[in-house]
Amino acid sequence: MNPESAVALVTGGATRVGKAISLALAARKAAVAIHYRSSDREAREVAELITQSGGQVHCFQADLTDPAQIDSLVPSVIDQFGKLNVLINSASVYVQGGLETTTRADWEQNMTVHAWVPFRLSQMMIAALGDAPGKVININDTKLVKPNRFAYGVSKASLAAITRTLAAAVGPNVQVNQVALGAILPPSGLAEDRVAAIARTVPAQRWGHPDDVTSAIINLIESDYISAETIHIDGGSNGTLG
Ligand SMILES: NC(=O)c1ccc[n+]([C@@H]2O[C@H](COP(=O)([O-])OP(=O)(O)OC[C@H]3O[C@@H](n4cnc5c(N)ncnc54)[C@H](OP(=O)(O)O)[C@@H]3O)[C@@H](O)[C@H]2O)c1
């Protein structure tokens, strides 16, 4: 698919990695639907940058733990743009919970945001596509090869299963892939010595850059013959985790 013919929905598209994806898609002349939950100001700022450079963009607010708001997102994007053919599932929650501390609420939130939502939005986009071409790209975590958190890790492992199951279920015009990120952007507030210590654990000996992620996503949109694939963007970390 030529990115110029894409209408792309980016969940969590207003901040951090999602923001970089929104901007990179707009730079390749895709129309961008920026989804956000609470980052209203950030979403408007990203939209303004895209508008100023001549791009097409709209923002869509939805709490992706609310079933009604999940189900209204794809129809809202299609109402606005006339179609939706690229879905980037990036919205995420990062729960630290271990064996003793993981709660049912953590479990439900993570399984909803990382598993049900990417599936449900894909299901709705694919139904609306008919025979038209489409792409689903799930943003996963390289630690899915060896989950180290319960609600987060198990839900991201579920996302990997969804990626492959969906890729097998769709028609020939839809490709479904995932990118599995390592250390790209540190969580806000992480101490500098921890940031440096994490870099030392990466075979590449440094953090990645959002451009590493966006270039892989553009390649996946452009390819009509890659599906059910995982691209680890992690400086080689998946080789040391497995
Ligand atoms: N950053 C990294 O180095 C790294 C490493 C490994 C994997 N990843 C993966 O890459 C993706 C992006 O990472 P990130 O660090 O940029 O993400 P992030 O900052 O943790 O979260 C991205 C967005 O998710 C949205 N979100 C969270 N809960 C939501 C809900 N209930 N409903 C709707 N939206 C919700 C938030 O939107 P609002 O701000 O609008 O509320 C937030 O801006 C994630 O899937 C993450 O797992 C990132």
The ligand as an SDF file (V2000), in Angstrom:
LIG
                    3D

 48 52  0  0  0  0  0  0  0  0999 V2000
    8.4840    3.4250   25.2610 N   0  0  0  0  0  0  0  0  0  0  0  0
    9.1810    2.3270   25.0560 C   0  0  0  0  0  0  0  0  0  0  0  0
   10.4330    2.3350   25.0790 O   0  0  0  0  0  0  0  0  0  0  0  0
    8.4590    1.0230   24.7830 C   0  0  0  0  0  0  0  0  0  0  0  0
    9.1070   -0.1860   25.0650 C   0  0  0  0  0  0  0  0  0  0  0  0
    8.4300   -1.3680   24.8070 C   0  0  0  0  0  0  0  0  0  0  0  0
    7.1590   -1.3540   24.2630 C   0  0  0  0  0  0  0  0  0  0  0  0
    6.5610   -0.1660   24.0160 N   0  0  0  0  0  0  0  0  0  0  0  0
    5.2030   -0.1740   23.4480 C   0  0  0  0  0  0  0  0  0  0  0  0
    5.0580    0.8780   22.5130 O   0  0  0  0  0  0  0  0  0  0  0  0
    3.7590    1.4810   22.6110 C   0  0  0  0  0  0  0  0  0  0  0  0
    3.9270    2.9680   22.8700 C   0  0  0  0  0  0  0  0  0  0  0  0
    4.7430    3.1370   24.0120 O   0  0  0  0  0  0  0  0  0  0  0  0
    4.7420    4.4950   24.8630 P   0  0  0  0  0  0  0  0  0  0  0  0
    5.7920    4.3350   25.9020 O   0  0  0  0  0  0  0  0  0  0  0  0
    4.7550    5.6590   23.9590 O   0  0  0  0  0  0  0  0  0  0  0  0
    3.2740    4.3720   25.5260 O   0  0  0  0  0  0  0  0  0  0  0  0
    2.6640    5.0450   26.8420 P   0  0  0  0  0  0  0  0  0  0  0  0
    3.2650    6.3940   26.9980 O   0  0  0  0  0  0  0  0  0  0  0  0
    2.7880    4.1080   27.9910 O   0  0  0  0  0  0  0  0  0  0  0  0
    1.1080    5.1090   26.4690 O   0  0  0  0  0  0  0  0  0  0  0  0
    0.6410    5.5110   25.1960 C   0  0  0  0  0  0  0  0  0  0  0  0
   -0.7630    6.0590   25.2870 C   0  0  0  0  0  0  0  0  0  0  0  0
   -1.6870    5.0290   25.6740 O   0  0  0  0  0  0  0  0  0  0  0  0
   -2.8730    5.7380   25.9890 C   0  0  0  0  0  0  0  0  0  0  0  0
   -3.7370    4.9710   26.8980 N   0  0  0  0  0  0  0  0  0  0  0  0
   -3.4140    4.3550   28.0540 C   0  0  0  0  0  0  0  0  0  0  0  0
   -4.5370    3.8330   28.6290 N   0  0  0  0  0  0  0  0  0  0  0  0
   -5.5650    4.1190   27.7920 C   0  0  0  0  0  0  0  0  0  0  0  0
   -6.9620    3.8830   27.8320 C   0  0  0  0  0  0  0  0  0  0  0  0
   -7.5730    3.2430   28.8510 N   0  0  0  0  0  0  0  0  0  0  0  0
   -7.7150    4.3470   26.8150 N   0  0  0  0  0  0  0  0  0  0  0  0
   -7.1490    5.0000   25.7900 C   0  0  0  0  0  0  0  0  0  0  0  0
   -5.8350    5.2710   25.6990 N   0  0  0  0  0  0  0  0  0  0  0  0
   -5.0640    4.8480   26.6930 C   0  0  0  0  0  0  0  0  0  0  0  0
   -2.4470    7.0330   26.6600 C   0  0  0  0  0  0  0  0  0  0  0  0
   -3.2460    8.0740   26.1040 O   0  0  0  0  0  0  0  0  0  0  0  0
   -3.4990    9.4910   26.8650 P   0  0  0  0  0  0  0  0  0  0  0  0
   -2.1390   10.0380   27.1780 O   0  0  0  0  0  0  0  0  0  0  0  0
   -4.2390   10.3000   25.8790 O   0  0  0  0  0  0  0  0  0  0  0  0
   -4.2850    9.1920   28.1070 O   0  0  0  0  0  0  0  0  0  0  0  0
   -0.9650    7.1620   26.2870 C   0  0  0  0  0  0  0  0  0  0  0  0
   -0.6530    8.4050   25.6990 O   0  0  0  0  0  0  0  0  0  0  0  0
    3.0350    0.7170   23.7300 C   0  0  0  0  0  0  0  0  0  0  0  0
    2.1940   -0.2690   23.1770 O   0  0  0  0  0  0  0  0  0  0  0  0
    4.1560    0.0690   24.5350 C   0  0  0  0  0  0  0  0  0  0  0  0
    3.7720   -1.1320   25.1690 O   0  0  0  0  0  0  0  0  0  0  0  0
    7.1560    1.0270   24.2710 C   0  0  0  0  0  0  0  0  0  0  0  0
  1  2  1  0
  2  3  2  0
  2  4  1  0
  4  5  1  0
  4 48  2  0
  5  6  2  0
  6  7  1  0
  7  8  2  0
  8  9  1  0
  8 48  1  0
  9 10  1  0
  9 46  1  0
 10 11  1  0
 11 12  1  0
 11 44  1  0
 12 13  1  0
 13 14  1  0
 14 15  2  0
 14 16  1  0
 14 17  1  0
 17 18  1  0
 18 19  2  0
 18 20  1  0
 18 21  1  0
 21 22  1  0
 22 23  1  0
 23 24  1  0
 23 42  1  0
 24 25  1  0
 25 26  1  0
 25 36  1  0
 26 27  1  0
 26 35  1  0
 27 28  2  0
 28 29  1  0
 29 30  1  0
 29 35  2  0
 30 31  1  0
 30 32  2  0
 32 33  1  0
 33 34  2  0
 34 35  1  0
 36 37  1  0
 36 42  1  0
 37 38  1  0
 38 39  2  0
 38 40  1  0
 38 41  1  0
 42 43  1  0
 44 45  1  0
 44 46  1  0
 46 47  1  0
M  CHG  2   8   1  16  -1
M  END
$$$$
